[in-house]
């Protein structure tokens, strides 16, 4: 009889859990692609190398309005 894998409830994960799972998948894919452990960890340390699906673009939370100076000299 085949062993049944447990199902994962994705609603129970928070943002940190999802981030760590994505990093783990990224590491495993780097290793599968032939990178050594050292190179895979080095690439994981460089956030600019991450695909967009791991770290999405953060919204610009600062308004682009010019700074209003109260003291107009």
C-alpha positions in Angstrom: 0.0 0.0 0.0 1.3 3.4 -0.9 2.0 5.8 1.9 -0.3 8.9 1.8 1.5 12.3 2.0 0.0 14.7 4.4 -1.7 17.7 2.8 -0.5 21.2 3.7 -3.0 23.9 4.7 -1.6 27.0 3.1 -3.9 29.2 5.1 -2.0 28.5 8.3 1.3 30.0 7.1 2.2 33.5 7.8 4.4 35.7 5.6 7.7 34.6 7.3 6.8 30.9 6.8 6.0 31.5 3.1 9.3 33.4 2.7 11.3 30.6 4.3 9.6 28.0 2.2 10.4 30.0 -1.0 14.1 30.3 0.0 14.2 26.6 0.6 12.7 25.9 -2.8 15.2 28.4 -4.4 18.1 26.7 -2.7 17.0 23.2 -3.8 16.5 24.4 -7.4 20.0 25.9 -7.3 21.5 22.7 -6.1 19.5 20.7 -8.7 20.9 23.1 -11.4 24.4 22.1 -10.4 25.6 24.8 -8.0 27.8 23.8 -5.2 26.6 24.4 -1.6 28.9 27.4 -1.3 27.7 29.0 -4.5 24.1 28.3 -3.6 24.4 30.0 -0.2 26.3 32.9 -1.8 23.4 33.4 -4.3 20.9 33.2 -1.5 22.8 35.9 0.4 22.5 38.3 -2.6 18.9 39.6 -2.5 19.3 41.1 -6.0 19.5 37.7 -7.5 16.1 36.5 -6.2 13.4 36.0 -8.8 10.4 38.3 -8.5 8.1 35.6 -7.2 10.2 35.2 -4.0 10.4 38.8 -3.0 7.7 40.8 -4.8 8.2 44.5 -5.3 7.3 46.5 -2.2 4.8 49.3 -2.7 6.1 52.8 -2.4 4.7 53.8 1.0 6.2 57.3 0.9 4.2 59.8 -1.0 6.0 61.5 -3.9 4.8 64.9 -2.8 7.4 67.6 -2.4 8.4 68.5 1.1 6.6 71.5 2.4 8.9 73.8 4.2 7.2 76.0 6.8 9.9 78.5 6.8 9.8 80.2 3.4 12.8 82.5 3.3 
